[in-house]
Amino acid sequence: MKTSQKVFFLFLVVGVLFVVGSILRLDILTVPTTFLLIPVLILFYRVKVKKWFLPMVIALLLFYVRDLLMLEGLSENLIPILWCFGTALVILYVFALAGFRWGRIHVVEFISLLIMFVFLGFLYYTINQLLPQVLPSHRVEASLFILLLITLLAISFTQYILKSHYASLWLMLASACLVLSELSLFFKLFIISDISVTIFYPLFHVIAFYAMVQHAVHRRKSTFLPGF
């Protein structure tokens, strides 16, 4: 078994334990796996490629710090949590925009884009209507946070439709998983903690990080933005 396969297996084990611990609310599993999840994934990335993509590592580390702050408590660390997550999202935006290419689009692809945009607009509108009731003191921040997530998915989906490159597929998957995991966490914390959001948050949390690394593995260098 190759070293990369061994490290990937370790990541799978840590990821499964993280999901199980989160679902069953077992701190004995959730806490150590939160500390291990992203470092093991970064190790997998380092073993997988000869020269890693530093901006992706920085984004993962920002998500890592954010997750550790979440362990301490959301209310105590709300501002640094938002800064870490927001900065990581900005880096993902740069990935999406740096790899954006205009091209001819088929009518079916145009319809797919239209359906996706309508759905995302409806999703944002629906969530935004709940904010005055569940987060009256942080309505603006939460609305901006959700808008950034949904817009990232819209851009990455458009990029994939126009470009259809393997790396853009992984970025679209990462964006979609981020939307699912973060909205699930939002519902879990502020609205209702049912079985679906309890499962969706940790599951798509793990998949999102893995998809980011796969995007970095398969990415093509930008011709107009140094470092990307």
C-alpha positions as CSV (number, residue, x, y, z in Angstrom):
1,M,0.0,0.0,0.0
2,K,1.4,3.4,-1.0
3,T,2.0,6.1,1.6
4,S,-0.7,8.3,0.2
5,Q,-3.2,5.4,0.5
6,K,-2.2,4.8,4.1
7,V,-2.7,8.5,5.0
8,F,-6.0,8.6,3.1
9,F,-7.2,5.6,5.1
10,L,-6.2,7.4,8.3
11,F,-8.2,10.4,7.1
12,L,-11.2,8.2,6.4
13,V,-11.0,6.7,9.9
14,V,-10.7,10.1,11.5
15,G,-13.6,11.5,9.3
16,V,-15.9,8.6,10.2
17,L,-15.2,9.0,13.9
18,F,-15.8,12.7,13.6
19,V,-19.2,12.1,12.0
20,V,-20.2,9.4,14.5
21,G,-19.0,11.5,17.4
22,S,-20.9,14.6,16.2
23,I,-24.1,12.6,15.5
24,L,-24.1,10.9,18.9
25,R,-22.7,14.0,20.7
26,L,-19.8,12.2,22.1
27,D,-17.1,14.7,23.0
28,I,-14.6,11.8,23.6
29,L,-14.7,11.3,19.8
30,T,-15.6,14.8,18.5
31,V,-12.8,16.8,20.3
32,P,-9.8,14.6,19.3
33,T,-11.0,14.1,15.7
34,T,-11.6,17.9,15.3
35,F,-7.9,18.4,16.3
36,L,-6.8,15.6,13.8
37,L,-9.1,16.0,10.8
38,I,-7.5,18.8,8.9
39,P,-3.9,18.1,9.9
40,V,-4.2,14.5,8.6
41,L,-5.8,15.9,5.4
42,I,-3.0,18.3,4.9
43,L,-0.5,15.5,5.4
44,F,-2.4,13.5,2.8
45,Y,-2.2,16.4,0.4
46,R,1.6,16.8,1.0
47,V,2.2,13.1,0.3
48,K,0.0,13.2,-2.7
49,V,1.8,16.0,-4.6
50,K,5.4,17.0,-4.8
51,K,4.7,20.7,-4.5
52,W,1.6,21.8,-2.7
53,F,-0.6,24.7,-3.4
54,L,0.1,27.1,-0.5
55,P,-3.2,29.2,-0.7
56,M,-5.2,26.0,-0.3
57,V,-3.2,25.0,2.8
58,I,-3.8,28.5,4.2
59,A,-7.5,28.1,3.6
60,L,-7.6,24.7,5.3
61,L,-5.7,26.1,8.3
62,L,-8.2,29.0,8.6
63,F,-11.0,26.4,8.6
64,Y,-9.0,24.5,11.2
65,V,-8.7,27.4,13.5
66,R,-12.3,28.2,13.1
67,D,-13.3,24.6,14.1
68,L,-11.0,24.8,17.2
69,L,-12.7,28.0,18.2
70,M,-16.1,26.4,17.7
71,L,-15.0,23.8,20.3
72,E,-14.4,26.6,22.9
73,G,-17.8,28.1,22.2
74,L,-19.6,30.1,19.5
75,S,-20.7,33.0,21.6
76,E,-17.3,33.5,23.2
77,N,-15.4,33.5,19.9
78,L,-18.0,34.7,17.3
79,I,-15.9,37.5,15.8
80,P,-12.7,35.4,15.3
81,I,-14.8,32.5,14.0
82,L,-16.4,34.8,11.4
83,W,-13.0,36.3,10.4
84,C,-11.4,32.9,10.0
85,F,-14.3,31.5,8.0
86,G,-14.7,34.7,6.0
87,T,-11.0,34.9,5.0
88,A,-11.1,31.2,4.0
89,L,-14.1,31.9,1.8
90,V,-12.3,34.8,0.2
91,I,-9.5,32.5,-0.8
92,L,-12.0,30.0,-2.3
93,Y,-13.5,32.9,-4.2
94,V,-10.1,33.6,-5.7
95,F,-9.8,30.0,-6.7
96,A,-13.1,30.1,-8.5
97,L,-12.5,33.5,-10.2
98,A,-8.9,32.7,-11.2
99,G,-10.0,29.6,-13.0
100,F,-13.0,31.2,-14.6
101,R,-13.1,30.8,-18.4
102,W,-15.8,32.1,-20.7
103,G,-16.9,29.7,-23.4
104,R,-19.8,28.8,-25.6
105,I,-22.8,27.4,-23.7
106,H,-25.4,24.9,-24.9
107,V,-29.0,25.7,-24.3
108,V,-29.4,22.8,-21.8
109,E,-26.4,24.2,-19.9
110,F,-28.0,27.6,-19.9
111,I,-31.3,26.1,-18.5
112,S,-29.3,24.3,-15.8
113,L,-27.6,27.5,-14.8
114,L,-31.0,29.3,-14.7
115,I,-32.6,26.6,-12.5
116,M,-29.6,26.6,-10.1
117,F,-29.6,30.4,-9.8
118,V,-33.4,30.5,-9.2
119,F,-33.0,27.8,-6.5
120,L,-30.1,29.5,-4.8
121,G,-32.0,32.8,-4.9
122,F,-35.0,31.1,-3.3
123,L,-32.8,29.5,-0.7
124,Y,-31.2,32.7,0.3
125,Y,-34.6,34.5,0.5
126,T,-36.1,31.8,2.7
127,I,-33.2,31.7,5.1
128,N,-33.0,35.5,5.2
129,Q,-36.7,35.6,6.3
130,L,-35.8,33.5,9.4
131,L,-32.9,35.7,10.6
132,P,-35.0,38.4,12.4
133,Q,-36.6,35.7,14.6
134,V,-33.5,33.5,15.3
135,L,-30.6,35.9,15.2
136,P,-31.9,39.5,15.6
137,S,-28.7,40.8,17.0
138,H,-26.5,39.4,14.3
139,R,-28.9,39.5,11.3
140,V,-26.6,41.5,9.0
141,E,-23.6,39.3,9.7
142,A,-25.5,36.1,9.2
143,S,-27.2,37.3,6.0
144,L,-23.8,38.3,4.5
145,F,-22.3,35.0,5.6
146,I,-25.1,33.0,3.9
147,L,-24.9,35.2,0.8
148,L,-21.1,34.6,0.5
149,L,-21.7,30.8,0.7
150,I,-24.5,30.7,-1.9
151,T,-22.7,33.1,-4.3
152,L,-19.6,30.9,-4.1
153,L,-21.6,27.9,-5.1
154,A,-23.2,29.9,-8.0
155,I,-19.8,30.9,-9.3
156,S,-18.2,27.5,-9.0
157,F,-21.2,25.8,-10.6
158,T,-21.0,28.3,-13.5
159,Q,-17.3,27.7,-13.8
160,Y,-17.9,24.0,-14.1
161,I,-20.6,24.4,-16.7
162,L,-18.4,26.7,-18.8
163,K,-15.1,24.9,-18.3
164,S,-16.0,21.3,-17.4
165,H,-12.6,20.6,-15.9
166,Y,-12.0,18.0,-13.2
167,A,-10.7,20.6,-10.8
168,S,-13.7,22.8,-11.2
169,L,-15.9,19.8,-10.5
170,W,-14.2,19.3,-7.1
171,L,-14.5,23.0,-6.3
172,M,-18.2,22.9,-7.1
173,L,-18.6,19.9,-4.8
174,A,-16.6,21.7,-2.1
175,S,-18.9,24.7,-2.4
176,A,-22.1,22.7,-2.4
177,C,-20.9,20.7,0.7
178,L,-20.0,23.9,2.5
179,V,-23.5,25.3,1.9
180,L,-25.1,22.1,3.2
181,S,-22.8,21.7,6.2
182,E,-23.0,25.4,7.3
183,L,-26.7,25.7,6.8
184,S,-27.2,22.5,8.7
185,L,-25.1,23.9,11.5
186,F,-27.1,27.1,11.4
187,F,-30.4,25.1,11.8
188,K,-28.8,22.9,14.5
189,L,-27.7,25.9,16.6
190,F,-30.5,28.3,16.1
191,I,-33.7,26.7,14.7
192,I,-34.2,22.9,15.2
193,S,-31.7,20.1,15.9
194,D,-33.4,17.2,14.1
195,I,-31.7,14.1,12.8
196,S,-31.2,15.4,9.3
197,V,-29.2,18.5,10.2
198,T,-27.3,16.5,12.9
199,I,-26.1,14.1,10.2
200,F,-25.7,16.6,7.4
201,Y,-23.3,19.0,9.2
202,P,-20.5,16.6,10.1
203,L,-20.8,14.5,6.9
204,F,-20.7,17.4,4.4
205,H,-18.1,19.1,6.6
206,V,-15.7,16.3,6.0
207,I,-16.5,15.9,2.3
208,A,-16.0,19.7,1.7
209,F,-12.5,19.6,3.1
210,Y,-11.6,16.5,1.0
211,A,-13.1,18.1,-2.1
212,M,-10.9,21.2,-1.5
213,V,-7.8,19.1,-1.5
214,Q,-8.8,17.3,-4.6
215,H,-9.3,20.6,-6.3
216,A,-5.8,21.6,-5.3
217,V,-4.4,18.3,-6.6
218,H,-6.1,18.6,-10.0
219,R,-6.0,22.4,-10.5
220,R,-4.5,24.2,-13.5
221,K,-2.3,27.2,-12.8
222,S,-3.8,30.5,-13.5
223,T,-2.2,32.4,-16.4
224,F,-3.0,35.8,-15.1
225,L,-2.9,35.6,-11.3
226,P,0.6,34.7,-9.8
227,G,0.4,32.1,-7.1
228,F,-2.9,30.7,-8.2
